[in-house]
């Protein structure tokens, strides 16, 4: 009887130990490694203005290389290289396509200057982007691909800097990569991360991540959060004021050893109103955001 009791107790201890196993999920890129990240956003936008409905579809894709050049106290200095960026918009029978791989024969494609362009950032252990530098050099490269007219250089650079600046790039990177818990977690544990982004309209996110499972060194997270866009921005020379709310949901797979995102699939929905030029616009956006990552060396 004593022998049987010992076996039962041993099993219970083993089960308890397994259930309580903790994991460290953080940015842990090794210095000298390179990673490729492809980020895509597919969106369907519906607007209703004075009873007229307008539908817009948009696809934006960016391919980066992260070159981990240095590190200190867990923070990593990363050289970010643009390999390719594309955008396709379709609205009211009109299609606009920009692609960094297409060159710039008409001198109107700012993406042409992004192919091969770089900037530097410091990536914290918890996914925080602590600094972004060399954006000015990147803007000079973009403008040089767009015009050789010295009188236009300053105007173009000022215009592009509204979208491509250190704070905007910081927010963009954090919106994709700031998802780590900042503490050891067990399966079933959850944590919340707040981020902001303003590449066009301002968006604040409050996202809860839950560690669902760990298999073969890959952590799978469930994602569920809220989105709010309330503020002003400029689009095509007009000031827009947003009052939108929505949700994001999906899942993320991470390499447990390095913290690298292997796959991320999120569904985005936002609804509300946008005001511009004295008009209220009923606004709805639905989208799928994806990230795929892989080590290059």
DRENKOLVO-443460 format. One record per residue (C-alpha): z, x, y; residue number from 1; residue in three letters. Coordinates in nm, 4 decimals, decimal comma, padded with zeros to 6 digits, always signed. Last residue first. Example, Ala and Ser with C-alpha at 12.3 -4.5 7.8 and 13.67 -1.06 7.14 Angstrom:
// residues 2
REC pz px py n res
REC +00,7140 +01,3670 -00,1060 2 ser .
REC +00,7800 +01,2300 -00,4500 1 ala .
// end
This chain:
// residues 297
REC pz px py n res
REC -04,1674 +02,1754 +03,2617 297 unk .
REC -04,3224 +01,8536 +03,3960 296 unk .
REC -04,0325 +01,6159 +03,3256 295 unk .
REC -04,1213 +01,2476 +03,3349 294 unk .
REC -04,0534 +00,9471 +03,5544 293 unk .
REC -04,1735 +00,5888 +03,5742 292 unk .
REC -04,0728 +00,3558 +03,8550 291 unk .
REC -04,1701 -00,0089 +03,8904 290 unk .
REC -04,1272 -00,2741 +04,1598 289 unk .
REC -04,2476 -00,6265 +04,0827 288 unk .
REC -04,2919 -00,8716 +04,3661 287 unk .
REC -04,2409 -01,2148 +04,5126 286 unk .
REC -04,2485 -01,2794 +04,8857 285 unk .
REC -04,2039 -01,6073 +05,0700 284 unk .
REC -04,2308 -01,6793 +05,4417 283 unk .
REC -04,2280 -01,9986 +05,6469 282 unk .
REC -04,3515 -01,8810 +05,9855 281 unk .
REC -04,1864 -01,9852 +06,3116 280 unk .
REC -04,4056 -01,9281 +06,6152 279 unk .
REC -04,3081 -01,8037 +06,9609 278 unk .
REC -04,5188 -01,4881 +06,9316 277 unk .
REC -04,3428 -01,3970 +06,6069 276 unk .
REC -04,0690 -01,5533 +06,3942 275 unk .
REC -04,0311 -01,4934 +06,0212 274 unk .
REC -03,8608 -01,7479 +05,8016 273 unk .
REC -03,6984 -01,7629 +05,4626 272 unk .
REC -03,7544 -01,6532 +05,1061 271 unk .
REC -03,7294 -01,3295 +04,9083 270 unk .
REC -03,7894 -01,2503 +04,5406 269 unk .
REC -03,7976 -00,9051 +04,3768 268 unk .
REC -03,8348 -00,8288 +04,0053 267 unk .
REC -03,7288 -00,4823 +03,8992 266 unk .
REC -03,8619 -00,2513 +03,6266 265 unk .
REC -03,7322 +00,1046 +03,6103 264 unk .
REC -03,8335 +00,3675 +03,3596 263 unk .
REC -03,7389 +00,7287 +03,2938 262 unk .
REC -03,5071 +00,7717 +03,5905 261 unk .
REC -03,3627 +01,1234 +03,5733 260 unk .
REC -02,9836 +01,1453 +03,5501 259 unk .
REC -03,0180 +01,4909 +03,3916 258 unk .
REC -02,8306 +01,4583 +03,0603 257 unk .
REC -02,8162 +01,0762 +03,0443 256 unk .
REC -03,1898 +01,0303 +03,0854 255 unk .
REC -03,2011 +00,6945 +03,2592 254 unk .
REC -03,3508 +00,3569 +03,1676 253 unk .
REC -03,3413 +00,0836 +03,4336 252 unk .
REC -03,3368 -00,2955 +03,4073 251 unk .
REC -03,4294 -00,6075 +03,6000 250 unk .
REC -03,3102 -00,8175 +03,8918 249 unk .
REC -03,3576 -00,8435 +04,2668 248 unk .
REC -03,2594 -01,1392 +04,4814 247 unk .
REC -03,3445 -01,3055 +04,8102 246 unk .
REC -03,2670 -01,3813 +05,1715 245 unk .
REC -03,4877 -01,3819 +05,4802 244 unk .
REC -03,4401 -01,4214 +05,8565 243 unk .
REC -03,6983 -01,1893 +06,0093 242 unk .
REC -03,8055 -01,1262 +06,3682 241 unk .
REC -04,1514 -00,9804 +06,4255 240 unk .
REC -04,2684 -00,7954 +06,7355 239 unk .
REC -04,6458 -00,7684 +06,7554 238 unk .
REC -04,8605 -00,4549 +06,7875 237 unk .
REC -04,9989 -00,4758 +06,4361 236 unk .
REC -04,6488 -00,5084 +06,2913 235 unk .
REC -04,3275 -00,4241 +06,4769 234 unk .
REC -03,9787 -00,4848 +06,3452 233 unk .
REC -03,6803 -00,7035 +06,4254 232 unk .
REC -03,3769 -00,8106 +06,2263 231 unk .
REC -03,2447 -01,0056 +05,9286 230 unk .
REC -03,3738 -00,9104 +05,5861 229 unk .
REC -03,1185 -00,9683 +05,3109 228 unk .
REC -03,1474 -00,8830 +04,9436 227 unk .
REC -02,9040 -00,9635 +04,6609 226 unk .
REC -02,8466 -00,7913 +04,3304 225 unk .
REC -02,8802 -00,7739 +03,9549 224 unk .
REC -02,9664 -00,4713 +03,7438 223 unk .
REC -02,8919 -00,4083 +03,3769 222 unk .
REC -02,8662 -00,0394 +03,2961 221 unk .
REC -02,9934 +00,1425 +02,9881 220 unk .
REC -02,8656 +00,4948 +02,9231 219 unk .
REC -03,0835 +00,7305 +02,7178 218 unk .
REC -02,9246 +01,0167 +02,5223 217 unk .
REC -03,0334 +00,8835 +02,1833 216 unk .
REC -02,8977 +00,5348 +02,2582 215 unk .
REC -02,6605 +00,4271 +02,5369 214 unk .
REC -02,6136 +00,0580 +02,6105 213 unk .
REC -02,5641 -00,2081 +02,8757 212 unk .
REC -02,4182 -00,0060 +03,1633 211 unk .
REC -02,4111 -00,2636 +03,4418 210 unk .
REC -02,5607 -00,2081 +03,7876 209 unk .
REC -02,4804 -00,4371 +04,0809 208 unk .
REC -02,7076 -00,4226 +04,3834 207 unk .
REC -02,6367 -00,5084 +04,7465 206 unk .
REC -02,9607 -00,4554 +04,9336 205 unk .
REC -03,0434 -00,4467 +05,3036 204 unk .
REC -03,4045 -00,4904 +05,4127 203 unk .
REC -03,5635 -00,4219 +05,7522 202 unk .
REC -03,9346 -00,5160 +05,7726 201 unk .
REC -04,1886 -00,2340 +05,7572 200 unk .
REC -04,0617 +00,0926 +05,6091 199 unk .
REC -03,7094 -00,0222 +05,6901 198 unk .
REC -03,4753 +00,0268 +05,3953 197 unk .
REC -03,1015 -00,0057 +05,3489 196 unk .
REC -02,8831 +00,0558 +05,0455 195 unk .
REC -02,5582 -00,0769 +04,8963 194 unk .
REC -02,4489 +00,0160 +04,5426 193 unk .
REC -02,2201 -00,1852 +04,3132 192 unk .
REC -02,0640 -00,0859 +03,9822 191 unk .
REC -02,0477 -00,2296 +03,6309 190 unk .
REC -01,8725 -00,1436 +03,3043 189 unk .
REC -01,9950 -00,3025 +02,9791 188 unk .
REC -02,0510 +00,0305 +02,8061 187 unk .
REC -01,8015 +00,2713 +02,9574 186 unk .
REC -01,8163 +00,4443 +03,2933 185 unk .
REC -01,7116 +00,7785 +03,4420 184 unk .
REC -01,7201 +00,7685 +03,8235 183 unk .
REC -01,9769 +00,7880 +04,1066 182 unk .
REC -02,1658 +00,4923 +03,9589 181 unk .
REC -02,5243 +00,6205 +04,0084 180 unk .
REC -02,7928 +00,3982 +04,1582 179 unk .
REC -02,9336 +00,5758 +04,4639 178 unk .
REC -03,2822 +00,6630 +04,3379 177 unk .
REC -03,5253 +00,3934 +04,4536 176 unk .
REC -03,3640 +00,2517 +04,7698 175 unk .
REC -03,2221 +00,5995 +04,8358 174 unk .
REC -03,5703 +00,7497 +04,8540 173 unk .
REC -03,6958 +00,4884 +05,0995 172 unk .
REC -03,3824 +00,5097 +05,3116 171 unk .
REC -03,4072 +00,8872 +05,3480 170 unk .
REC -03,7809 +00,8612 +05,4193 169 unk .
REC -03,7163 +00,6075 +05,6963 168 unk .
REC -03,4384 +00,8232 +05,8428 167 unk .
REC -03,6506 +01,1391 +05,8441 166 unk .
REC -03,9595 +00,9781 +05,9909 165 unk .
REC -04,2826 +00,8377 +05,8478 164 unk .
REC -04,3071 +00,4726 +05,9533 163 unk .
REC -04,2458 +00,4928 +06,3276 162 unk .
REC -04,3633 +00,8564 +06,3128 161 unk .
REC -04,7159 +00,7362 +06,2398 160 unk .
REC -04,7532 +00,5823 +06,5860 159 unk .
REC -04,6054 +00,8795 +06,7685 158 unk .
REC -04,8335 +01,1144 +06,5742 157 unk .
REC -05,1371 +00,9034 +06,6510 156 unk .
REC -05,0642 +00,8958 +07,0233 155 unk .
REC -04,9910 +01,2697 +07,0340 154 unk .
REC -05,3115 +01,3638 +06,8511 153 unk .
REC -05,5448 +01,1326 +07,0412 152 unk .
REC -05,6073 +01,3528 +07,3464 151 unk .
REC -05,6527 +01,6550 +07,1174 150 unk .
REC -05,9528 +01,4906 +06,9503 149 unk .
REC -05,9787 +01,6520 +06,6049 148 unk .
REC -05,8760 +01,3291 +06,4376 147 unk .
REC -05,7453 +01,1778 +06,1150 146 unk .
REC -05,6935 +01,4778 +05,8880 145 unk .
REC -05,5134 +01,6690 +06,1635 144 unk .
REC -05,2895 +01,3642 +06,2146 143 unk .
REC -05,1685 +01,3708 +05,8549 142 unk .
REC -05,0994 +01,7455 +05,8603 141 unk .
REC -04,9061 +01,7233 +06,1858 140 unk .
REC -04,7055 +01,4350 +06,0379 139 unk .
REC -04,6093 +01,6467 +05,7360 138 unk .
REC -04,4986 +01,9303 +05,9601 137 unk .
REC -04,2774 +01,6891 +06,1525 136 unk .
REC -04,1263 +01,5599 +05,8288 135 unk .
REC -04,0060 +01,9118 +05,7423 134 unk .
REC -03,6475 +01,7936 +05,6743 133 unk .
REC -03,4542 +01,5128 +05,5038 132 unk .
REC -03,0761 +01,5250 +05,4607 131 unk .
REC -02,7933 +01,3885 +05,2470 130 unk .
REC -03,0015 +01,1589 +05,0275 129 unk .
REC -02,7281 +00,9835 +04,8298 128 unk .
REC -02,7960 +00,9590 +04,4561 127 unk .
REC -02,4321 +01,0097 +04,3500 126 unk .
REC -02,4793 +01,3824 +04,2803 125 unk .
REC -02,6472 +01,4284 +04,6184 124 unk .
REC -03,0172 +01,4904 +04,6812 123 unk .
REC -03,0985 +01,7245 +04,9697 122 unk .
REC -03,4519 +01,6637 +05,0932 121 unk .
REC -03,7626 +01,8636 +05,1740 120 unk .
REC -04,1067 +01,7438 +05,2824 119 unk .
REC -04,4507 +01,7981 +05,1407 118 unk .
REC -04,8175 +01,7093 +05,1868 117 unk .
REC -05,0510 +01,7651 +04,8910 116 unk .
REC -05,2293 +01,4362 +04,9492 115 unk .
REC -05,0640 +01,2918 +05,2592 114 unk .
REC -05,3417 +01,3764 +05,5041 113 unk .
REC -05,5869 +01,1457 +05,3324 112 unk .
REC -05,3296 +00,8654 +05,3532 111 unk .
REC -05,3904 +00,8392 +05,7272 110 unk .
REC -05,7412 +00,7028 +05,6593 109 unk .
REC -05,9285 +00,6399 +05,9799 108 unk .
REC -06,1377 +00,9573 +06,0206 107 unk .
REC -06,4417 +00,7824 +05,8663 106 unk .
REC -06,4978 +01,0409 +05,5931 105 unk .
REC -06,1297 +01,0726 +05,5147 104 unk .
REC -06,0783 +01,1779 +05,1562 103 unk .
REC -06,0815 +00,9170 +04,8824 102 unk .
REC -05,7906 +01,0656 +04,6870 101 unk .
REC -05,5366 +00,9607 +04,9522 100 unk .
REC -05,6367 +00,6004 +04,8923 99 unk .
REC -05,6599 +00,3150 +05,1397 98 unk .
REC -05,8089 -00,0205 +05,0447 97 unk .
REC -05,8422 -00,3312 +05,2618 96 unk .
REC -05,9846 -00,6530 +05,1183 95 unk .
REC -06,0770 -00,9652 +05,3127 94 unk .
REC -06,1172 -01,3082 +05,1563 93 unk .
REC -05,8238 -01,4565 +05,3428 92 unk .
REC -05,5937 -01,1719 +05,2376 91 unk .
REC -05,6232 -00,8809 +04,9923 90 unk .
REC -05,4287 -00,5594 +05,0429 89 unk .
REC -05,4689 -00,2379 +04,8428 88 unk .
REC -05,2590 +00,0713 +04,9066 87 unk .
REC -05,2701 +00,4132 +04,7455 86 unk .
REC -05,0657 +00,7335 +04,7595 85 unk .
REC -05,1353 +01,0477 +04,5573 84 unk .
REC -04,9778 +01,3815 +04,4748 83 unk .
REC -04,7221 +01,3790 +04,7544 82 unk .
REC -04,4851 +01,6730 +04,7043 81 unk .
REC -04,1076 +01,6512 +04,7470 80 unk .
REC -03,9321 +01,9879 +04,7614 79 unk .
REC -03,5800 +01,9218 +04,6404 78 unk .
REC -03,2539 +02,0924 +04,7337 77 unk .
REC -02,9968 +01,9677 +04,4854 76 unk .
REC -02,6331 +01,8705 +04,5424 75 unk .
REC -02,4078 +01,9410 +04,2438 74 unk .
REC -02,1851 +02,1857 +04,4304 73 unk .
REC -02,4922 +02,3834 +04,5428 72 unk .
REC -02,8525 +02,3623 +04,4276 71 unk .
REC -03,1935 +02,5176 +04,4730 70 unk .
REC -03,5672 +02,4576 +04,4278 69 unk .
REC -03,5840 +02,1369 +04,2248 68 unk .
REC -03,9541 +02,0481 +04,2637 67 unk .
REC -03,9896 +01,6676 +04,2703 66 unk .
REC -04,3551 +01,5688 +04,2287 65 unk .
REC -04,4552 +01,2356 +04,3764 64 unk .
REC -04,7034 +00,9580 +04,2916 63 unk .
REC -04,7071 +00,6584 +04,5222 62 unk .
REC -04,8522 +00,3134 +04,4616 61 unk .
REC -04,8734 +00,0110 +04,6904 60 unk .
REC -05,0256 -00,3175 +04,5788 59 unk .
REC -05,0580 -00,6170 +04,8071 58 unk .
REC -05,1542 -00,9792 +04,7627 57 unk .
REC -05,1667 -01,2109 +05,0634 56 unk .
REC -05,1694 -01,5902 +05,0775 55 unk .
REC -05,2045 -01,7912 +05,3965 54 unk .
REC -05,1055 -02,1587 +05,4180 53 unk .
REC -05,1797 -02,3627 +05,7284 52 unk .
REC -04,9219 -02,6256 +05,8288 51 unk .
REC -04,8453 -02,4644 +06,1629 50 unk .
REC -04,8067 -02,1251 +05,9900 49 unk .
REC -04,7181 -02,1094 +05,6207 48 unk .
REC -04,7022 -01,7632 +05,4686 47 unk .
REC -04,7124 -01,6569 +05,1040 46 unk .
REC -04,6806 -01,2932 +04,9964 45 unk .
REC -04,7537 -01,1735 +04,6434 44 unk .
REC -04,6376 -00,8170 +04,5895 43 unk .
REC -04,6983 -00,5311 +04,3463 42 unk .
REC -04,4898 -00,2199 +04,4175 41 unk .
REC -04,5531 +00,1056 +04,2344 40 unk .
REC -04,3557 +00,4298 +04,2042 39 unk .
REC -04,4792 +00,7209 +03,9931 38 unk .
REC -04,2355 +01,0088 +03,9606 37 unk .
REC -04,3197 +01,3539 +03,8272 36 unk .
REC -04,0411 +01,6019 +03,7684 35 unk .
REC -04,0114 +01,9761 +03,8150 34 unk .
REC -03,7344 +02,2022 +03,6871 33 unk .
REC -03,6232 +02,5268 +03,8513 32 unk .
REC -03,2711 +02,4055 +03,9272 31 unk .
REC -03,1538 +02,1576 +03,6640 30 unk .
REC -03,1406 +01,7954 +03,7829 29 unk .
REC -02,7913 +01,6477 +03,7394 28 unk .
REC -02,7950 +01,3251 +03,9377 27 unk .
REC -02,5163 +01,1210 +03,7822 26 unk .
REC -02,4122 +00,9135 +03,4831 25 unk .
REC -02,0986 +01,0519 +03,3187 24 unk .
REC -02,0223 +00,8456 +03,0094 23 unk .
REC -01,6997 +00,7088 +02,8655 22 unk .
REC -01,6127 +00,6189 +02,5076 21 unk .
REC -01,3600 +00,3348 +02,4972 20 unk .
REC -01,5340 +00,1280 +02,2328 19 unk .
REC -01,5845 +00,4346 +02,0121 18 unk .
REC -01,2178 +00,5334 +02,0395 17 unk .
REC -01,1047 +00,1789 +01,9559 16 unk .
REC -01,3318 +00,1644 +01,6517 15 unk .
REC -01,2030 +00,5015 +01,5291 14 unk .
REC -00,8402 +00,4013 +01,5887 13 unk .
REC -00,8930 +00,0735 +01,4022 12 unk .
REC -01,0571 +00,2556 +01,1127 11 unk .
REC -00,7695 +00,5065 +01,0933 10 unk .
REC -00,5153 +00,2218 +01,1001 9 unk .
REC -00,6913 +00,0446 +00,8136 8 unk .
REC -00,7071 +00,3653 +00,6073 7 unk .
REC -00,3387 +00,4385 +00,6672 6 unk .
REC -00,2421 +00,0831 +00,5675 5 unk .
REC -00,4354 +00,1196 +00,2424 4 unk .
REC -00,2517 +00,4450 +00,1574 3 unk .
REC +00,0859 +00,2829 +00,2337 2 unk .
REC +00,0000 +00,0000 +00,0000 1 unk .
// end
